[in-house]
Amino acid sequence: MPKKEKKAKKSKKGKKGKKSQKSSSATAVPTAAVKIWESKIEVLEKSRHEYRENAKKLVCQNELLQTQMQHAEKDTVDVLSFLKRQDEQKQGDIRRLEHALNATKQDFNQEIESQMEKHKRELDEVQSQLKSRSHELEMVHHQLKSVMDFQKHKEAMMRQIDLLKDALLHAKKEHKVTLYKLERRFF
């Protein structure tokens, strides 16, 4: 409104002689002001109506978003609880498998130890047999060496025996001849 008053002041200063225009313009000014106020009120009513409509839309959207958020939170809680159950189940499986693995390792270690003891006993037995057979082989080798030595000396001994037999036969013959001679002498 201050602008309109300034215009009114200017018109008062500019034209003093026209009073009829002044009275019609004086009634025109309040009518124009009323129209301006009415248009302002109308604009404000439209604005208020649009504001209310927007507020209602925002309330509806807010309720929709709240519902969606609650569903999302519920879904998130459900997913998290499902994942937690799965995690607990997998942890249980891991513990069970670790226990089974440890039991299998113990069984395997016991089996290895028993196999090692068995093989050690078998090795000791084989070494004992080897030692025994080595001793037997040495004895056989010694006997074979004795037999070979005997065979080497056998020919010489056989010759000596043959010589001794010949000598014995010759001695027997001589003995017989001597005995015969003696018998003839005394008989």
Helices and strands as residue ranges (DSSP letters): H 2-14, H 19-186
